[in-house]
Amino acid sequence: MAPGATELPSRDALTARAVPSMILGDGSASSLTAPPSNKATIDPATGAKERFYVRGNFIVTGGTGTLGLASCNALLEHGLEGLAILDVNQAQAKEDLASLQARFPQSKITALKVDVTDEKAVQDAVEETVATLGSVDGLVCFVGVVGCVETLEMPVSQWRKIIDINTTGSFICAQAAARQMVKQGTGGSITFTSSISAHRVNYPQPQAAYNVSKAGLLTLKNCLAAEWARYGIRTNTISPGYMDTILNEGDGISGHRKIWAERNPSGRMGAPCELTGAVVLLASSAGTYMNGTDIVVDGGAIVF
């Protein structure tokens, strides 16, 4: 008997189990991994626009945060037809929704209060997005939390919460969105927000749980890129460096900001708008052969 939804196989079951085999895309013209048309565009301006055109409807989690909101604006600028912002901060979401809708009156934009660690809430949000916008063609995950605590002093509850929100929450959202994409039969794009913290230990602040949660997204991205490519779903990550957001504000960390800038070849932190190019690339026609990729946007910080 197969184990229940929350169970792991027993020792005896392990020796008797049948392990499923991954199926890869075949790249045929009739498949969801077929190459794009080579038809040349006569008008260079049209060709440039089409190359980075973002089609369909996207879900953006954490869309009211500094990075998320900047990316929502960029996706809409590049043609996104519909946008669903999922965030626990509903008051801020309503304010941002009004601002976005005024700027992009041709697009349909909605905001839903969702805890990304709640599987049912996420599934309900995906269904509501489909009912409102018509489809789910892309997902960009920005929801994340950080905790800077010496590991010897870190409560296990904090470790679990950070992993649950940053890693498990991204998985829950990706699974729900991918199931809808498979149902539609049209493929799609999924982008996780990892971090340079997934590539090397941050200095000088201790933040083991955050680093591990972001490193987990790199491997999750690889696994989903392999499993879901045959459905036409591309899964990638973006790894920002230290960005100039509210998470890095305050007099209490002014010394840290100075260190972060001094240890960066560019001599500064990144602006939120500098992340949007990578977001648009992965979501657009320009990124159709990008799958299992991580784009580091950090001013060169991880060269050291």
C-alpha positions as CSV (number, residue, x, y, z in Angstrom):
1,M,0.0,0.0,0.0
2,A,1.3,3.4,-0.9
3,P,2.1,5.7,2.1
4,G,-0.4,8.3,3.1
5,A,0.0,12.0,2.2
6,T,2.0,12.8,5.3
7,E,3.7,9.4,5.8
8,L,7.1,8.1,4.7
9,P,7.5,4.5,3.5
10,S,8.5,2.0,6.1
11,R,11.7,0.0,5.9
12,D,9.9,-3.0,4.4
13,A,8.0,-0.8,1.9
14,L,11.3,0.7,0.7
15,T,12.5,-2.7,-0.5
16,A,9.2,-3.4,-2.3
17,R,8.6,0.0,-3.8
18,A,8.4,0.9,-7.5
19,V,10.4,4.1,-8.1
20,P,8.9,6.3,-10.9
21,S,11.1,7.4,-13.7
22,M,11.4,11.0,-14.9
23,I,10.2,11.8,-18.4
24,L,12.0,14.5,-20.3
25,G,10.7,16.7,-23.2
26,D,11.5,15.4,-26.7
27,G,11.7,18.8,-28.4
28,S,9.5,17.7,-31.3
29,A,7.4,20.2,-33.2
30,S,4.2,18.9,-31.5
31,S,5.6,19.0,-28.0
32,L,5.6,21.7,-25.4
33,T,9.4,22.0,-25.7
34,A,9.4,22.7,-29.4
35,P,11.8,25.4,-30.7
36,P,10.3,28.8,-31.4
37,S,9.6,29.9,-35.0
38,N,12.5,31.3,-36.9
39,K,10.3,33.6,-38.9
40,A,12.2,36.9,-39.2
41,T,10.5,40.2,-38.2
42,I,10.7,42.8,-41.0
43,D,10.5,45.8,-38.6
44,P,13.5,45.9,-36.2
45,A,11.5,47.8,-33.6
46,T,8.8,45.1,-33.6
47,G,11.4,42.4,-33.3
48,A,13.0,44.1,-30.3
49,K,9.6,44.5,-28.6
50,E,8.6,40.9,-29.3
51,R,11.9,39.5,-28.0
52,F,11.1,40.6,-24.4
53,Y,7.4,40.5,-24.6
54,V,5.6,39.0,-21.5
55,R,2.4,37.1,-22.4
56,G,-0.5,36.0,-20.4
57,N,-1.2,36.2,-16.7
58,F,1.2,36.0,-13.8
59,I,1.0,35.4,-10.1
60,V,3.6,37.4,-8.0
61,T,3.9,36.4,-4.4
62,G,5.2,39.1,-2.1
63,G,4.3,41.6,-4.7
64,T,3.9,44.5,-2.3
65,G,7.5,44.3,-1.2
66,T,10.1,46.6,-2.7
67,L,11.5,44.1,-5.1
68,G,8.2,42.5,-5.9
69,L,6.5,45.7,-6.7
70,A,9.3,46.9,-9.0
71,S,9.1,43.6,-10.8
72,C,5.3,43.8,-11.1
73,N,5.7,47.2,-12.8
74,A,8.3,45.8,-15.2
75,L,6.3,42.8,-16.2
76,L,3.3,45.0,-16.9
77,E,5.5,47.4,-18.9
78,H,6.5,44.4,-21.1
79,G,3.0,43.4,-22.0
80,L,1.6,41.3,-19.1
81,E,-2.1,41.1,-19.5
82,G,-3.2,40.1,-16.0
83,L,-1.5,40.1,-12.6
84,A,-2.5,38.5,-9.3
85,I,-0.5,39.7,-6.3
86,L,-0.4,37.3,-3.4
87,D,0.6,38.9,-0.1
88,V,-0.3,38.7,3.6
89,N,-0.2,42.5,3.8
90,Q,-3.6,43.2,2.4
91,A,-3.7,46.9,3.3
92,Q,-0.5,47.6,1.4
93,A,-1.7,45.3,-1.5
94,K,-4.8,47.4,-2.0
95,E,-2.8,50.6,-2.1
96,D,-0.3,49.1,-4.6
97,L,-3.1,47.6,-6.6
98,A,-4.7,51.0,-7.1
99,S,-1.4,52.5,-8.2
100,L,-0.7,49.7,-10.7
101,Q,-4.2,49.8,-12.1
102,A,-4.0,53.5,-12.7
103,R,-0.7,53.1,-14.5
104,F,-1.7,50.1,-16.5
105,P,-5.5,50.5,-17.2
106,Q,-5.3,48.0,-20.0
107,S,-4.2,45.2,-17.7
108,K,-6.4,43.3,-15.2
109,I,-4.8,43.3,-11.8
110,T,-6.0,41.7,-8.6
111,A,-4.6,41.3,-5.0
112,L,-5.3,38.4,-2.7
113,K,-4.4,37.9,1.0
114,V,-2.5,34.6,1.1
115,D,-0.2,32.9,3.5
116,V,2.2,31.0,1.2
117,T,2.7,28.2,3.8
118,D,-1.0,27.4,3.7
119,E,-1.4,24.8,1.0
120,K,-5.2,25.2,0.7
121,A,-5.1,29.0,0.7
122,V,-2.5,28.9,-2.1
123,Q,-4.6,26.4,-4.1
124,D,-7.7,28.6,-3.6
125,A,-5.8,31.7,-4.7
126,V,-4.7,29.9,-7.9
127,E,-8.3,28.9,-8.6
128,E,-9.5,32.4,-8.0
129,T,-6.8,33.8,-10.3
130,V,-8.0,31.5,-13.1
131,A,-11.6,32.6,-12.4
132,T,-10.6,36.3,-12.5
133,L,-7.9,36.4,-15.2
134,G,-8.5,33.2,-17.2
135,S,-5.2,31.4,-16.8
136,V,-1.9,31.2,-14.9
137,D,1.0,31.5,-17.3
138,G,3.7,32.4,-14.9
139,L,4.7,32.6,-11.2
140,V,7.4,34.8,-9.6
141,C,8.0,34.2,-5.9
142,F,9.3,37.1,-3.8
143,V,7.9,36.2,-0.4
144,G,10.7,35.8,2.1
145,V,11.9,36.5,5.6
146,V,15.3,36.8,7.3
147,G,16.6,36.3,10.8
148,C,20.1,37.3,11.9
149,V,20.8,35.3,15.0
150,E,23.9,33.5,16.2
151,T,23.2,29.8,15.5
152,L,24.0,28.7,19.0
153,E,21.2,31.0,20.2
154,M,18.7,30.4,17.4
155,P,15.4,29.0,18.5
156,V,14.4,25.9,16.5
157,S,11.0,27.5,15.9
158,Q,12.7,30.4,14.1
159,W,14.7,28.0,11.9
160,R,11.5,26.1,11.0
161,K,9.6,29.3,10.2
162,I,12.3,30.7,7.9
163,I,12.5,27.4,6.0
164,D,8.7,27.1,5.9
165,I,8.2,30.5,4.4
166,N,11.2,30.8,2.1
167,T,11.6,27.3,0.8
168,T,8.4,25.3,1.5
169,G,6.2,28.3,0.7
170,S,7.9,28.6,-2.7
171,F,7.4,24.9,-3.4
172,I,3.7,25.1,-2.4
173,C,3.1,28.0,-4.8
174,A,5.1,26.4,-7.6
175,Q,3.3,23.1,-7.3
176,A,-0.2,24.8,-7.3
177,A,0.8,27.0,-10.3
178,A,2.3,24.1,-12.2
179,R,-0.7,21.9,-11.7
180,Q,-2.8,24.7,-13.3
181,M,-0.3,25.1,-16.2
182,V,-0.4,21.4,-16.9
183,K,-4.2,21.4,-16.8
184,Q,-4.1,24.3,-19.4
185,G,-1.6,22.5,-21.6
186,T,0.2,25.7,-22.5
187,G,3.3,25.7,-20.4
188,G,4.6,28.6,-18.4
189,S,7.4,30.2,-16.4
190,I,8.3,29.9,-12.7
191,T,10.9,32.1,-11.1
192,F,12.1,31.7,-7.5
193,T,14.0,34.5,-5.7
194,S,17.1,32.9,-4.2
195,S,20.1,35.0,-3.0
196,I,23.8,35.3,-3.1
197,S,23.4,33.9,0.4
198,A,22.8,30.5,-1.4
199,H,26.2,30.8,-3.0
200,R,28.4,31.8,-0.1
201,V,28.2,32.7,3.6
202,N,27.2,36.3,4.3
203,Y,29.5,38.5,6.2
204,P,29.4,39.9,8.9
205,Q,25.9,38.9,10.0
206,P,25.1,35.3,11.1
207,Q,22.0,34.0,9.3
208,A,22.3,30.3,8.8
209,A,18.6,29.6,8.4
210,Y,18.1,32.2,5.7
211,N,21.2,31.0,3.8
212,V,20.0,27.4,3.9
213,S,16.5,28.3,2.8
214,K,17.8,30.1,-0.2
215,A,20.3,27.4,-1.1
216,G,17.4,24.9,-1.0
217,L,15.7,26.9,-3.7
218,L,18.6,26.4,-6.1
219,T,18.3,22.6,-5.8
220,L,14.5,22.8,-5.9
221,K,14.7,24.8,-9.1
222,N,17.0,22.2,-10.7
223,C,14.6,19.4,-9.8
224,L,11.5,21.1,-11.1
225,A,13.3,22.2,-14.2
226,A,14.1,18.6,-15.0
227,E,10.6,17.2,-14.0
228,W,8.4,19.9,-15.5
229,A,10.1,20.8,-18.8
230,R,8.0,18.2,-20.7
231,Y,5.0,20.2,-19.7
232,G,6.5,23.4,-21.2
233,I,7.2,24.8,-17.8
234,R,10.5,26.5,-17.3
235,T,11.8,26.9,-13.7
236,N,14.6,29.3,-12.9
237,T,16.0,31.4,-10.0
238,I,17.3,34.9,-9.5
239,S,20.0,35.5,-6.8
240,P,20.0,39.1,-5.8
241,G,22.9,40.6,-3.8
242,Y,22.4,43.2,-1.1
243,M,19.6,45.4,-2.4
244,D,18.5,48.8,-1.2
245,T,15.2,47.8,0.4
246,I,13.5,48.3,3.7
247,L,15.0,45.0,4.9
248,N,18.4,46.7,4.8
249,E,17.4,50.1,6.3
250,G,18.0,51.4,9.8
251,D,20.8,53.0,11.8
252,G,21.4,49.7,13.6
253,I,22.9,48.1,10.5
254,S,24.7,51.2,9.1
255,G,28.0,49.5,9.8
256,H,26.9,46.4,8.0
257,R,25.8,48.3,4.9
258,K,29.3,50.0,4.8
259,I,30.9,46.5,4.9
260,W,28.6,45.1,2.2
261,A,29.4,48.0,-0.1
262,E,33.2,47.9,0.6
263,R,33.3,44.2,-0.2
264,N,31.5,44.6,-3.5
265,P,33.5,45.4,-6.7
266,S,30.8,47.9,-7.6
267,G,31.1,49.7,-4.2
268,R,27.4,49.8,-3.5
269,M,24.2,48.0,-2.9
270,G,21.8,47.3,-5.7
271,A,18.7,49.3,-6.6
272,P,15.4,47.4,-6.9
273,C,15.0,48.4,-10.6
274,E,18.3,46.6,-11.3
275,L,16.7,43.2,-10.6
276,T,13.8,43.7,-13.0
277,G,15.8,43.0,-16.2
278,A,16.4,39.4,-15.0
279,V,12.8,39.0,-14.0
280,V,11.6,40.1,-17.4
281,L,14.1,38.0,-19.3
282,L,13.0,34.8,-17.6
283,A,9.3,35.6,-18.0
284,S,9.5,36.7,-21.6
285,S,10.0,35.3,-25.1
286,A,13.7,36.0,-24.7
287,G,14.0,33.3,-22.1
288,T,12.3,30.3,-23.8
289,Y,15.5,28.2,-23.7
290,M,16.4,29.1,-20.1
291,N,15.5,26.3,-17.7
292,G,17.2,25.4,-14.5
293,T,19.2,28.6,-14.7
294,D,20.3,30.9,-11.8
295,I,20.9,34.5,-12.6
296,V,23.1,36.3,-10.0
297,V,22.4,40.1,-9.8
298,D,24.9,41.3,-7.2
299,G,27.3,43.9,-8.6
300,G,30.0,41.2,-8.5
301,A,29.9,40.5,-4.8
302,I,30.3,36.7,-5.1
303,V,33.6,37.0,-7.0
304,F,35.2,37.2,-3.5
